Amino acid sequence: MVRPLATVLIFTFVFGRLAKLPSDGAVPYPVLVFAGMLPWFLFSSVLGDASNSLVGNANLISKVYFPRLIVPASAGAVAIVDFAINLLVLFGLQLWYGVWPNWHIIFLPLFIIFAVIASLGPALYITALNVKYRDFRYIIPFLIQFGLYVSPVGFSSAVVPDEWRFWYSLNPVVGVIDGFRWCLLGAESQLYMPGFLVSVAAATFLLWFGVSYFRSTERTFADLV
Amino acid sequence: MTQNTPMAMEETRPPERLLILEKGRAERNYWTDLWHYRELFAILAWRDISVRTSRRLSDWPGRWFVRLPLC
């Protein structure tokens, strides 16, 4: 709980105060950042936990057969619990600033599923790689940190120039974060539809790719881990 | 008489799941297998959640951080 709040504080100061980036309409900057931070934390903890899950459960994997997909998927379930706690913090923050969600909030469960899909794809791919090439775990924190700045966590994606926005949405996290802001921040936040659809397509492709790579390498896990 | 022995009871109950080992079977039944092992999914998830929350609650908000310099 301290970690997201501290990150929101820093991002509000750096992007909101120092860089003076505009918020979505009249939404207070901390709320904007927190609404983006929420799915980002889900994404990064699924990526981080899942990638180490197979190596961490090496004892189980090398002894009995079961579909290995269960292990990284359960790391995803753990991340959702943390996500739920952070969601409560966000509601507290919205209460404090008086930002009320409108009817868009009924789509929130759909966007949570989308966030999980978008994070499971890359997570499964990296998990499978991490078993084979063990040094990969040194790259994961770097990837997560890199992704934090590539994704619109600390700023609104409306800041991105219009001609790049479509290609920018190839990063599925962009669609997830935009969707969350659209759900939670009321009428102030607009959803850029073509970009969102591109994000959905990218996330679906990554999930398919991650699952098929995972399945093709799964048989060798017990020998390698 | 043999009806009450555990062996006979075992036979009357339909088998919960037959484990057949043959080539290519795990690939074909991948998604049904995944569903079959759903309890393992819950157990693994619950183990991680309970470990994390108990660790967090036993060290509520970072007592070690304050205590360490004082010791």
Interface residues (C-beta under 8 A of the other chain):
Chain A: V2 D49 N57 Y65 F66 P67 L69 I70 V71 A73 S74 A75 A77 V78 V81 R215
Chain B: A26 Y30 D33 L34 Y37 L40 F41 A42 L44 A45 D48 I49 R52 P61 G62
